[in-house]
Amino acid sequence: MKSVLVLHGPNLNMLGEREVEVYGRVSLHRLNRMLEERGKKLGLSVVTFQSNSEAELVEAIHRAKGRFDFIIINPGALTHTSIALRDALAAVQIPFLEVHISNIHAREDFRKRSTISEIAVGVISGLGIHSYLLALQFVAEVEA
């Protein structure tokens, strides 16, 4: 069974409450339950983690080495600024997908650049919480 670490970055703990016109009404707790349930149906072991701290996300990536087969990450606002996340993802050499609930390319100019996209297996953006669910589907179907 493939193991997947799903990482949620800053402010994603506010899902369902914050800018619902952009991020929707599903809470992070509900999204995590959906991911765990979908993972089981797909034969995946899914562990979720959210932090508003860049350092905690870096530590979670470091701890993933040797424990997880794949990472799905929504870095939130750190997408556009964090070299530390990029370096951590490169260091552990675990394939990962970058996901975003909103279409970052249809938003403010500063949101259109990602520090991690070019080292990701792929990017899914703008499909609401379905971005995460499609990422899980991909992980289930791709060869390890």
N, CA and C of each residue as an Amber inpcrd file, in Angstrom:
protein
   432
   0.8370000  -1.1730000   0.0000000   0.0000000   0.0000000   0.0000000
   0.8860000   1.2420000   0.0000000   0.6460000   2.1460000  -0.9470000
   1.3950000   3.3990000  -0.9910000   0.9730000   4.2960000   0.1630000
   1.9470000   4.9940000   0.7080000   1.6620000   5.9480000   1.7820000
   1.8490000   7.3720000   1.2530000   0.8870000   8.2240000   1.6160000
   0.8610000   9.5940000   1.1030000   0.7790000  10.5640000   2.2750000
   1.6580000  11.5450000   2.2660000   1.5990000  12.6330000   3.2290000
   0.9780000  13.8310000   2.5300000  -0.1150000  14.3470000   3.0870000
  -0.7620000  15.5480000   2.5530000  -0.4300000  16.7000000   3.4910000
   0.2420000  17.7030000   2.9630000   0.6470000  18.8580000   3.7470000
  -0.1710000  20.0810000   3.3420000  -0.6970000  20.7630000   4.3490000
  -1.4570000  21.9950000   4.1470000  -0.6800000  23.1310000   4.8020000
  -0.4340000  24.1800000   4.0530000   0.3390000  25.3030000   4.5680000
  -0.4860000  26.3370000   5.3140000   0.1080000  27.5220000   5.4850000
  -0.4980000  28.5870000   6.2830000  -1.9060000  28.9560000   5.8380000
  -2.7350000  29.1940000   6.8220000  -4.1030000  29.6770000   6.6820000
  -5.0930000  28.6260000   6.1700000  -4.6020000  27.4630000   5.8100000
  -5.5340000  26.4370000   5.3420000  -6.3590000  25.8640000   6.4950000
  -5.9410000  26.1190000   7.7170000  -6.7630000  25.7490000   8.8760000
  -8.0510000  26.5690000   8.9070000  -8.1280000  27.6270000   8.1220000
  -9.2980000  28.4960000   8.0710000 -10.2540000  28.1350000   6.9320000
 -10.0090000  27.0220000   6.2620000 -10.9090000  26.6040000   5.1800000
 -12.3450000  26.5260000   5.6940000 -13.2630000  26.9180000   4.8430000
 -14.6740000  26.9100000   5.1950000 -15.1320000  28.1890000   5.8660000
 -14.1650000  28.9940000   6.3120000 -14.4810000  30.2520000   6.9920000
 -13.9210000  31.4560000   6.2470000 -12.7910000  31.2730000   5.6260000
 -12.0400000  32.3840000   5.0230000 -12.3320000  32.4650000   3.5350000
 -12.6820000  33.6220000   3.0620000 -12.8960000  33.8680000   1.6350000
 -13.5720000  32.6770000   0.9520000 -14.7670000  32.3720000   1.4090000
 -15.4640000  31.1810000   0.8980000 -15.7120000  31.2540000  -0.6030000
 -15.7730000  32.4570000  -1.1630000 -15.9480000  32.6030000  -2.6140000
 -14.7110000  32.1160000  -3.3660000 -13.5600000  32.0800000  -2.7070000
 -12.3170000  31.6130000  -3.3230000 -12.0160000  30.1750000  -2.9080000
 -12.1640000  29.8680000  -1.6160000 -11.7140000  28.5890000  -1.0700000
 -12.8230000  27.6080000  -0.7470000 -14.0720000  28.0290000  -0.8530000
 -15.1850000  27.1230000  -0.6200000 -15.5840000  27.0270000   0.8370000
 -16.5670000  26.1760000   1.1070000 -17.1620000  26.0670000   2.4360000
 -16.7620000  24.8040000   3.1980000 -15.9190000  23.9770000   2.6010000
 -15.4890000  22.7420000   3.2610000 -14.3650000  23.0690000   4.2470000
 -14.5220000  22.6350000   5.4850000 -13.4980000  22.8720000   6.5060000
 -12.2920000  21.9670000   6.2700000 -11.1830000  22.3240000   6.8810000
  -9.9820000  21.4940000   6.7720000 -10.2380000  20.1190000   7.3840000
 -10.9250000  20.0870000   8.5110000 -11.2340000  18.8070000   9.1460000
 -12.0270000  17.9130000   8.1880000 -13.0260000  18.4740000   7.5450000
 -13.8380000  17.6900000   6.5900000 -12.9990000  17.2720000   5.3920000
 -12.1790000  18.1770000   4.8740000 -11.3170000  17.8410000   3.7430000
 -10.3910000  16.6900000   4.1090000  -9.7860000  16.7370000   5.2830000
  -8.8960000  15.6500000   5.7000000  -9.6330000  14.3350000   5.7890000
 -10.8480000  14.3520000   6.3180000 -11.6470000  13.1120000   6.3720000
 -11.9450000  12.6000000   4.9710000 -12.2650000  13.5050000   4.0610000
 -12.5210000  13.1120000   2.6700000 -11.2810000  12.4790000   2.0500000
 -10.1230000  13.0600000   2.3200000  -8.8780000  12.5320000   1.7650000
  -8.5700000  11.1460000   2.3270000  -8.7710000  10.9750000   3.6230000
  -8.5350000   9.6620000   4.2400000  -9.4940000   8.6170000   3.6790000
 -10.7620000   8.9810000   3.5330000 -11.7610000   8.0470000   2.9910000
 -11.4620000   7.6910000   1.5450000 -11.1500000   8.7120000   0.7270000
 -10.8270000   8.4510000  -0.6820000  -9.5540000   7.6320000  -0.7910000
  -8.5950000   7.9270000   0.0630000  -7.3580000   7.1530000   0.0650000
  -7.6160000   5.6770000   0.3150000  -8.4420000   5.3730000   1.2950000
  -8.7750000   3.9670000   1.5830000  -9.3800000   3.2960000   0.3700000
 -10.3040000   3.9800000  -0.2970000 -10.9510000   3.4130000  -1.4900000
  -9.9460000   3.1760000  -2.6110000  -8.9090000   3.9840000  -2.6470000
  -7.8910000   3.8610000  -3.6910000  -6.7270000   2.9640000  -3.2820000
  -6.7760000   2.4320000  -2.0710000  -5.6990000   1.5810000  -1.5870000
  -4.4740000   2.3580000  -1.1270000  -4.7000000   3.5730000  -0.6460000
  -3.6090000   4.4230000  -0.1740000  -3.7380000   4.6570000   1.3220000
  -2.6030000   4.7610000   1.9710000  -2.5660000   5.1930000   3.3640000
  -2.2910000   6.6900000   3.3500000  -3.2200000   7.4860000   3.9000000
  -3.1110000   8.9400000   3.8430000  -2.9540000   9.5160000   5.2420000
  -1.9270000  10.3460000   5.4160000  -1.6990000  11.0830000   6.6550000
  -1.7220000  12.5670000   6.2910000  -2.4360000  13.3680000   7.0830000
  -2.5290000  14.8000000   6.8110000  -1.8510000  15.6020000   7.9150000
  -1.3500000  16.7700000   7.5290000  -0.7040000  17.6610000   8.4920000
  -0.8600000  19.0860000   8.0000000  -1.2210000  19.9970000   8.9070000
  -1.3270000  21.4190000   8.5820000  -0.5140000  22.2090000   9.5790000
   0.1490000  23.2520000   9.0730000   0.8360000  24.1710000   9.9610000
   0.8770000  25.5500000   9.3280000   0.8300000  26.5480000  10.1880000
   1.0300000  27.9240000   9.7570000   2.5070000  28.2980000   9.8150000
   3.3420000  27.3580000  10.2300000   4.7700000  27.6020000  10.4110000
   5.5850000  26.9400000   9.3020000   6.3770000  27.7320000   8.6230000
   7.2620000  27.2020000   7.5860000   8.2140000  26.1580000   8.1750000
   8.7440000  26.4220000   9.3560000   9.6860000  25.4960000   9.9870000
   9.0310000  24.1470000  10.2700000   7.8040000  24.1530000  10.7500000
   7.1120000  22.8890000  11.0320000   6.8410000  22.1070000   9.7460000
   6.5290000  22.7940000   8.6740000   6.3180000  22.1130000   7.3910000
   7.6270000  21.5120000   6.8830000   8.7170000  22.2470000   7.0160000
  10.0310000  21.7170000   6.6240000  10.3480000  20.4650000   7.4450000
  10.1210000  20.5290000   8.7520000  10.3670000  19.3630000   9.6110000
   9.5010000  18.1740000   9.2030000   8.2510000  18.4290000   8.8650000
   7.3590000  17.3480000   8.4330000   7.8730000  16.7030000   7.1480000
   8.3920000  17.5040000   6.2450000   8.9700000  16.9670000   5.0050000
  10.1990000  16.1250000   5.3290000  11.0590000  16.6030000   6.2070000
  12.2550000  15.8350000   6.5960000  11.8580000  14.4950000   7.2170000
  10.8610000  14.5150000   8.1060000  10.4130000  13.2660000   8.7630000
   9.7790000  12.2850000   7.7760000   9.3290000  12.7850000   6.6280000
   8.6690000  11.9270000   5.6420000   9.6410000  10.9750000   4.9470000
  10.9160000  11.3300000   4.9250000  11.9120000  10.4930000   4.2180000
  11.9170000   9.0860000   4.7960000  11.7390000   8.1270000   3.9190000
  11.7300000   6.7220000   4.3230000  10.3960000   6.2490000   4.8870000
   9.4570000   7.1550000   5.0680000   8.1480000   6.8030000   5.6460000
   7.0070000   6.9170000   4.6400000   7.1700000   7.7920000   3.6370000
   6.0950000   8.0430000   2.6860000   6.5900000   7.8520000   1.2590000
   5.6760000   7.3790000   0.4160000   5.9900000   7.1680000  -0.9920000
   5.7290000   8.4040000  -1.8420000   4.8570000   9.2730000  -1.3380000
   4.4420000  10.4370000  -2.1250000   4.0060000  11.5420000  -1.1800000
   4.1770000  12.7890000  -1.6140000   3.6980000  13.9500000  -0.8710000
   2.7590000  14.7480000  -1.7690000   1.6580000  15.1740000  -1.2020000
   0.7720000  16.1450000  -1.8470000   0.8500000  17.3820000  -0.9670000
   1.2050000  18.5170000  -1.5550000   1.4080000  19.7210000  -0.7480000
   0.6820000  20.9210000  -1.3340000  -0.0510000  21.5940000  -0.4720000
  -0.5860000  22.9140000  -0.7670000   0.1650000  23.8630000   0.1610000
   1.1950000  24.5220000  -0.3420000   2.0130000  25.3650000   0.5270000
   1.3440000  26.6760000   0.9410000   0.1290000  26.9370000   0.4480000
  -0.5230000  28.2000000   0.7710000   0.3450000  29.3590000   0.3250000
   0.3830000  30.4080000   1.1150000   1.1540000  31.6050000   0.7600000
   2.6510000  31.3280000   0.6340000   3.1380000  30.2480000   1.2490000
   4.5600000  29.9080000   1.1370000   4.9320000  29.4640000  -0.2760000
   3.9310000  29.1620000  -1.0930000   4.1490000  28.8020000  -2.4920000
   5.0510000  29.8170000  -3.1720000   4.8250000  31.0730000  -2.8580000
   5.4220000  32.1720000  -3.5980000   6.7210000  32.6900000  -2.9890000
   7.0730000  32.1800000  -1.8040000   8.2070000  32.7740000  -1.0910000
   9.2110000  31.7920000  -0.5150000   8.8410000  30.5340000  -0.3690000
   9.6580000  29.6520000   0.4560000  10.6860000  28.8270000  -0.3170000
  11.9120000  29.2680000  -0.2230000  13.0310000  28.4750000  -0.7390000
  13.2750000  27.2910000   0.2070000  12.9790000  27.4770000   1.4900000
  13.1690000  26.4050000   2.4790000  12.3020000  25.1900000   2.1500000
  11.0510000  25.4020000   1.7690000  10.1990000  24.2680000   1.3840000
  10.7430000  23.5910000   0.1290000  11.1550000  24.3920000  -0.8260000
  11.7210000  23.8290000  -2.0540000  12.9460000  22.9720000  -1.7350000
  13.8500000  23.5000000  -0.9150000  15.0680000  22.7640000  -0.5730000
  14.7410000  21.4800000   0.1850000  13.7650000  21.5330000   1.0850000
  13.3800000  20.3380000   1.8450000  12.8030000  19.2830000   0.9110000
  11.9190000  19.6940000   0.0060000  11.3230000  18.7370000  -0.9410000
  12.3880000  18.1330000  -1.8500000  13.3190000  18.9270000  -2.2910000
  14.4030000  18.4090000  -3.1330000  15.2930000  17.4490000  -2.3500000
  15.5370000  17.7600000  -1.0880000  16.4530000  16.9580000  -0.2740000
  15.9240000  15.5580000   0.0040000  14.6290000  15.4310000   0.2770000
  14.1010000  14.1180000   0.6670000  13.8580000  13.2100000  -0.5320000
  13.8200000  13.7810000  -1.7150000  13.6570000  13.0110000  -2.9560000
  12.4220000  12.1200000  -2.9390000  11.3330000  12.6360000  -2.3990000
  10.0320000  11.9530000  -2.4460000   9.2330000  12.6560000  -3.5370000
   8.6960000  11.9090000  -4.4980000   7.8930000  12.5820000  -5.5230000
   6.7180000  13.3190000  -4.8770000   6.3890000  14.4850000  -5.4480000
   5.2820000  15.2530000  -4.8660000   4.4980000  15.9920000  -5.9380000
   3.2460000  16.2320000  -5.5810000   2.3600000  17.0680000  -6.3820000
   2.0750000  18.3410000  -5.6140000   2.0570000  19.4510000  -6.3160000
   1.6710000  20.7390000  -5.7420000   0.1880000  20.9440000  -6.0720000
  -0.5980000  21.2620000  -5.0720000  -2.0200000  21.5080000  -5.3020000
  -2.4270000  22.8700000  -4.7490000  -3.4420000  23.4270000  -5.3890000
  -4.0240000  24.6900000  -4.9370000  -5.5230000  24.6300000  -5.1440000
  -6.2620000  25.1430000  -4.2000000  -7.7130000  25.1930000  -4.2980000
  -8.1320000  26.2240000  -5.3390000  -7.5100000  27.3940000  -5.2890000
  -7.8300000  28.4440000  -6.2640000  -6.8730000  28.3430000  -7.4480000
  -7.2400000  29.0030000  -8.5340000  -6.3690000  29.0680000  -9.6960000
  -5.3760000  30.2030000  -9.4520000  -4.1790000  29.8510000  -9.0320000
  -3.1980000  30.8800000  -8.6740000  -2.8060000  31.7400000  -9.8760000
  -3.0220000  31.2530000 -11.0760000  -2.6590000  31.9990000 -12.2780000
  -3.7230000  33.0170000 -12.6820000  -4.8740000  32.9420000 -12.0500000
  -5.9560000  33.8870000 -12.3360000  -6.1200000  34.8960000 -11.2030000
  -5.1390000  34.9620000 -10.3390000  -5.2060000  35.8490000  -9.1740000
  -4.1430000  36.9430000  -9.2690000  -3.7920000  37.5320000  -8.1520000
  -2.8140000  38.6120000  -8.1320000  -1.4800000  38.1410000  -8.7220000
  -0.7620000  39.1010000  -9.3050000   0.5090000  38.7660000  -9.9530000
   1.4670000  38.0220000  -9.0270000   1.5470000  38.4270000  -7.7520000
   2.4980000  37.7820000  -6.8470000   2.1640000  36.3190000  -6.5980000
   0.9270000  35.9090000  -6.8400000   0.5310000  34.5060000  -6.6250000
   0.8370000  33.6120000  -7.8250000   1.2540000  34.1780000  -8.9100000
   1.4490000  33.4120000 -10.1490000   2.7800000  32.6800000 -10.1950000
   3.6700000  32.9520000  -9.2470000   4.9760000  32.2860000  -9.2190000
   5.0450000  31.3110000  -8.0500000   5.5120000  30.1180000  -8.3580000
   5.6920000  29.0960000  -7.3270000   7.1640000  28.7420000  -7.2370000
   7.6590000  28.6440000  -6.0210000   9.0620000  28.2560000  -5.8330000
   9.2610000  26.7520000  -5.9920000   8.1720000  25.9700000  -5.9690000
   8.3390000  24.5060000  -6.0020000   7.8300000  23.8310000  -7.2720000
   7.0690000  24.5320000  -8.1090000   6.4530000  23.8980000  -9.2850000
   7.4450000  23.1730000 -10.1770000   8.5920000  23.7810000 -10.3990000
   9.5160000  23.1840000 -11.3730000  10.1810000  21.8970000 -10.8800000
  10.0620000  21.5840000  -9.5910000  10.5930000  20.2960000  -9.1220000
   9.4800000  19.3130000  -8.7690000   8.2240000  19.7430000  -8.9330000
   7.0830000  18.8770000  -8.6490000   6.8360000  17.9190000  -9.8150000
   6.2480000  16.7710000  -9.5270000   5.8090000  15.8610000 -10.5780000
   4.7490000  16.5590000 -11.4240000   3.8790000  17.3280000 -10.7680000
   2.8270000  18.0620000 -11.4540000   2.1720000  19.0570000 -10.5200000
   1.3050000  19.8770000 -11.0930000   0.5840000  20.9040000 -10.3510000
  -0.8910000  20.8260000 -10.7200000  -1.7450000  20.8190000  -9.7100000
  -3.1930000  20.8560000  -9.9300000  -3.7010000  22.0950000  -9.2150000
  -4.3440000  22.9880000  -9.9590000  -4.7150000  24.2900000  -9.4140000
  -6.0810000  24.7100000  -9.9190000  -6.8690000  25.2870000  -9.0170000
  -8.1010000  25.9330000  -9.4330000  -9.3400000  25.0750000  -9.4460000
  -9.2650000  23.8780000  -8.9190000 -10.4100000  22.9700000  -8.9590000
 -11.0540000  22.7880000  -7.5980000 -10.8560000  23.7510000  -6.7200000
 -11.4040000  23.6330000  -5.3730000 -10.7670000  22.4630000  -4.6520000
 -11.5120000  21.8540000  -3.7410000 -10.9580000  20.7160000  -3.0070000
 -10.7340000  19.5120000  -3.9110000 -11.3330000  19.5480000  -5.1050000
 -11.1210000  18.4560000  -6.0610000  -9.6680000  18.3860000  -6.5110000
  -8.9350000  19.4900000  -6.3640000  -7.5040000  19.4600000  -6.6920000
  -6.8020000  18.3900000  -5.8620000  -7.1340000  18.3170000  -4.5730000
  -6.5580000  17.3030000  -3.6920000  -7.0150000  15.8960000  -4.0840000
  -8.2940000  15.7550000  -4.3670000  -8.8410000  14.4320000  -4.6770000
  -8.2690000  13.8900000  -5.9860000  -8.0940000  14.7760000  -6.9590000
  -7.4640000  14.3560000  -8.2180000  -5.9980000  13.9850000  -8.0010000
  -5.3390000  14.6850000  -7.1090000  -3.9540000  14.3400000  -6.7900000
  -3.8720000  12.9270000  -6.2110000  -4.7940000  12.5980000  -5.3090000
  -4.8280000  11.2350000  -4.7530000  -5.0520000  10.2000000  -5.8510000
  -5.9610000  10.4950000  -6.7650000  -6.2430000   9.5840000  -7.8830000
  -4.9810000   9.3390000  -8.6910000  -4.2440000  10.4000000  -8.9570000
  -2.9890000  10.2790000  -9.6990000  -2.0090000   9.3780000  -8.9640000
  -1.8400000   9.6280000  -7.6670000  -0.8980000   8.8330000  -6.8820000
  -1.2750000   7.3600000  -6.9180000  -2.5540000   7.0720000  -6.8490000
  -3.0100000   5.6820000  -6.8700000  -2.7110000   5.0080000  -8.2030000
  -2.7570000   5.7660000  -9.2770000  -2.6270000   5.1790000 -10.6020000
  -1.2040000   5.1750000 -11.1610000  -0.3380000   6.0620000 -10.6450000
   1.0180000   6.1550000 -11.1850000   1.8770000   5.0060000 -10.6520000
   2.7880000   4.5570000 -11.4710000   3.7170000   3.5170000 -11.0370000
   4.6620000   4.0770000  -9.9780000   4.9490000   3.2890000  -8.9690000
   5.8380000   3.7470000  -7.8810000   7.2610000   3.8910000  -8.3590000
